[in-house]
């Protein structure tokens, strides 16, 4: 059984909504590095409609194909060199966020307004990868960020119309490996650019280098509180705690979230272990939760709104994938090596969406 058929059996059909031009697709990613050498790649997933994500496991040896969502065209066939787990979306045979058996992480982040994909042609069809397939291709073929970067000149990243998006997926990519090496891969007006993730953060458009330039506007931010100071003859005292971060932007735009993500990821106390860093990553990303209704936009089918559908974290040293949903809030985990051990075909399971409350009344 191939991955496409498997996912068609386990997921409901998606609702077609034109979102390709929507600007408020607000994913946020951070990196944390623990003292024991663990690297945690964590992110939120926001969207204007339910992605209907499932947890997916794909073993090494699985037969895959590119341009799999294009009914009129065929790309190239290939075989998964490494097994991987992660989350998919829209009943698609692709992973939008995940980790493989070698500790490589790949995540897709919306890049609307900045993404410029190549056109599919007869000349590039035999090495074309559709934009939504990039993470699947990378996780199945490579063990390190350096290997992915070296292979980029050999592929053409093209756009395939996706019914639920109303067009191709305008995205860029965050990749991190178990050594802590991390890059952001972007296809924009100037072609392919590979950025080193130097500040442990990634969001959406504009381009990554623009965000780094914008970060200089907040050079005065600090985790240290400001002391009182005298202006003229007036003594100015701080209003309680947090004065070092006064001026930190708090809105949901991509530039503001990038600044906050960089501030929190680099200002966090270092964790001793990967497990502790995962715990801390979820707490940090709670600051980026978008409740339903906080971002709204009029769509063709009525009012639509971005919200945080799920939050995920990948422990790249210990190879564990963690995720929690908007509805459920309980953190689910997958031990990558145990899941892949003995798995001879792709498998998918539903995420938990049941919100449970612990009633402690009887303890009194």
WOFEN-V925824 format. One record per backbone hydrogen bond with DSSP energy under -1.0 kcal/mol. NH is the residue of the N-H (numbers start at 0). CO is the residue of the C=O. E is the energy in kcal/mol with one decimal. If there is no record, write none. Layout:
# WOFEN-V925824
nh->[NH NH]
co->[CO CO]
e->[E E]
This chain:
# WOFEN-V925824
nh->[5 6 7 8 9 10 18 18 19 21 28 29 30 31 33 34 36 39 40 41 42 43 44 46 54 55 56 57 60 61 63 65 69 74 77 79 80 81 83 84 85 86 87 89 91 93 95 96 97 98 99 100 102 104 105 106 107 108 110 113 114 115 117 124 126 127 128 130 132 136 137 138 139 141 147 148 149 150 153 154 155 157 161 164 165 166 170 171 172 173 174 175 176 179 182 183 184 185 187 190 192 194 196 197 201 210 211 212 213 214 215 216 217 218 220 221 228 230 233 235 239 244 245 247 256 257 258 259 260 261 262 263 264 265 266 267 276 277 278 279 280 281 282 283 284 285 286 287 288 293 296 298 301 303 306 307 308 308 309 310 311 312 313 314 315 318 319 320 321 322 323 325 328 331 333 335 338 339 340 342 346 348 362 363]
co->[1 2 3 4 5 6 16 164 164 18 201 41 199 39 37 270 33 31 313 29 311 27 309 306 348 85 346 83 79 58 77 75 66 65 63 61 139 139 57 98 55 96 53 50 88 91 86 86 105 84 103 82 99 175 97 173 95 171 169 110 110 186 156 120 123 124 155 157 129 132 133 134 135 137 143 144 145 146 150 151 126 128 166 161 161 161 168 108 184 106 182 104 180 176 174 194 172 192 190 187 185 183 181 195 28 206 207 208 209 210 212 213 214 215 217 243 235 233 230 228 237 241 242 244 252 253 254 255 256 257 258 259 260 261 262 263 272 273 274 275 276 277 278 279 280 281 283 284 285 290 303 301 298 296 46 289 44 306 44 323 42 321 40 319 38 314 314 333 312 331 310 308 324 322 320 318 334 335 336 339 56 54 359 360]
e->[-2.1 -2.2 -1.5 -1.1 -1.0 -1.3 -1.0 -1.3 -1.9 -1.7 -3.2 -2.8 -1.6 -2.1 -2.7 -3.1 -1.6 -3.0 -2.1 -2.5 -2.7 -2.4 -2.5 -1.2 -2.6 -3.1 -3.0 -3.1 -3.3 -1.5 -3.4 -1.9 -1.6 -1.5 -2.6 -2.6 -2.5 -1.8 -2.4 -2.5 -2.0 -2.6 -1.7 -3.9 -1.7 -1.4 -2.6 -1.2 -2.0 -2.2 -2.1 -2.3 -1.8 -3.6 -2.2 -2.3 -2.8 -2.8 -3.6 -1.9 -2.2 -2.6 -2.4 -1.3 -1.9 -1.0 -2.8 -2.4 -2.2 -2.5 -2.8 -2.8 -1.9 -2.0 -1.7 -2.7 -2.1 -1.3 -1.8 -1.6 -2.2 -1.9 -1.9 -1.5 -1.7 -1.3 -1.2 -2.8 -2.3 -2.4 -2.5 -1.6 -2.1 -2.1 -2.6 -2.6 -2.5 -2.6 -2.2 -2.2 -2.6 -2.8 -2.2 -1.8 -1.9 -1.6 -1.8 -1.9 -2.7 -1.9 -1.3 -2.0 -1.8 -1.2 -1.9 -2.1 -2.1 -2.9 -2.5 -3.7 -1.4 -1.2 -1.4 -2.2 -2.6 -2.3 -1.9 -2.3 -3.0 -2.6 -2.4 -2.9 -2.6 -1.8 -1.2 -1.2 -2.0 -2.3 -1.9 -2.2 -2.6 -2.1 -1.5 -2.6 -2.7 -1.1 -1.7 -1.8 -1.2 -2.0 -2.5 -2.3 -1.7 -3.0 -1.0 -2.0 -2.0 -1.2 -1.2 -2.4 -2.7 -2.3 -2.6 -2.8 -2.5 -1.3 -1.2 -2.7 -3.1 -2.3 -2.3 -2.5 -1.8 -3.4 -2.4 -2.2 -2.7 -2.2 -1.6 -1.7 -2.5 -2.4 -1.7 -1.9]
